[in-house]
Amino acid sequence: MNSDESRELPTEGGLQAAAPAAPATGAFLGALLTTFTTVFLAELGDKTQLAALLLSAQSGQPLVVFIGASLALISSSLVGVLLGRWLARLLPAHELERLAGLLMVGLSLWLGRQAVVQLNSPPPGLPLG
């Protein structure tokens, strides 16, 4: 019996299905470590971290800024987790991976186009030609 199968437990009136077995501790710790490492490295030096740095310096209340930034990251991560779970119910894993790849390529192209437009436009406040 694998961990996804239910076991039947004897009762006075017959057999009763038990709840599915919990995932193995190793799988839990592996997923936790992978998620922590991925998010931690992705967030290093990004706009959110720089904003927290500046807000902490300006406000003089680093603990309050830490709590606010932590709650914001938890909330945005919750949205991602819930959306991912919903999409996983609608699409097979390979289609979800393909969709994520297409979204990343599309976002990259859009951001690249924005950078080219910004580089080719004169700075604001300067007279043209």
C-alpha positions in Angstrom: 0.0 0.0 0.0 1.4 3.4 -0.9 1.0 6.6 1.1 -1.9 7.8 -1.1 -4.1 4.8 -0.4 -6.6 4.7 2.4 -6.6 1.8 4.9 -9.7 0.1 6.1 -10.2 -0.1 9.9 -12.4 -2.7 11.5 -15.4 -1.3 13.4 -18.4 -3.0 15.1 -20.5 -2.5 12.0 -18.0 -3.6 9.4 -15.0 -1.8 7.8 -14.5 1.9 7.9 -12.1 3.7 5.6 -9.3 5.6 7.4 -8.0 9.0 6.3 -5.2 8.9 3.7 -1.8 8.5 5.3 0.1 11.8 5.8 3.0 12.5 3.4 6.4 11.3 4.5 8.5 13.6 6.7 11.3 13.6 4.1 9.0 14.7 1.3 7.7 17.5 3.6 11.1 18.7 4.5 12.3 18.5 0.9 9.4 20.6 -0.3 9.9 23.1 2.6 13.6 23.4 2.0 13.2 23.8 -1.8 10.5 26.4 -1.4 12.5 28.4 1.2 15.7 28.4 -0.9 14.0 29.3 -4.1 12.0 32.2 -2.6 14.9 33.4 -0.5 17.3 33.6 -3.4 14.7 35.1 -5.7 13.9 37.9 -3.3 17.6 38.8 -2.5 18.3 42.3 -3.9 14.9 42.7 -5.5 12.7 45.8 -5.3 10.9 44.5 -2.3 14.1 44.1 -0.3 15.3 47.6 -1.4 11.9 49.1 -0.4 12.1 47.4 3.0 15.7 48.8 3.4 14.6 52.3 2.6 11.4 52.2 4.7 13.4 50.9 7.7 16.0 53.7 7.3 13.4 56.4 6.8 11.0 55.3 9.6 13.5 54.4 12.2 11.2 51.5 13.1 12.8 48.4 11.6 10.6 45.9 13.6 7.4 47.5 12.2 8.8 47.5 8.7 9.9 43.8 9.1 6.4 42.9 10.3 4.7 44.8 7.5 7.0 43.4 4.8 6.6 39.9 6.2 2.8 40.1 6.2 2.9 41.4 2.6 5.1 38.6 1.4 3.0 36.0 3.2 -0.2 37.4 1.6 1.3 37.5 -1.9 2.6 34.0 -1.5 -0.8 32.8 -0.3 -2.4 34.2 -3.5 0.2 32.3 -5.6 -0.3 29.1 -3.7 -4.1 29.2 -3.9 -3.9 30.1 -7.6 -1.4 27.3 -8.2 -3.6 24.8 -6.5 -6.7 25.9 -8.4 -4.8 25.7 -11.7 -3.4 22.3 -10.8 -7.0 21.0 -10.5 -7.8 22.3 -13.9 -4.7 21.4 -15.9 -2.4 18.4 -16.0 1.1 19.1 -14.7 2.8 19.2 -18.1 0.2 21.8 -19.4 0.7 23.9 -16.3 4.5 23.9 -16.8 4.0 24.9 -20.5 1.6 27.7 -19.4 4.1 28.9 -16.8 6.9 28.9 -19.4 4.8 30.8 -22.0 3.9 33.4 -19.3 7.6 33.8 -18.4 8.6 34.2 -22.1 5.7 36.7 -22.7 6.7 38.7 -19.6 10.3 38.7 -20.7 9.4 40.0 -24.2 7.1 42.7 -22.7 9.8 43.9 -20.3 12.4 43.8 -23.0 10.2 46.0 -25.2 9.6 48.4 -22.3 13.4 48.7 -21.8 14.0 49.4 -25.5 11.3 52.0 -25.6 12.7 53.7 -22.5 16.3 53.6 -23.9 15.2 55.2 -27.2 13.1 58.0 -25.7 14.6 61.3 -24.5 14.8 61.9 -20.8 11.8 63.9 -19.4 12.4 67.6 -19.2 14.9 67.9 -22.0 14.0 69.9 -25.1 13.7 67.8 -28.3 16.2 68.4 -31.1 
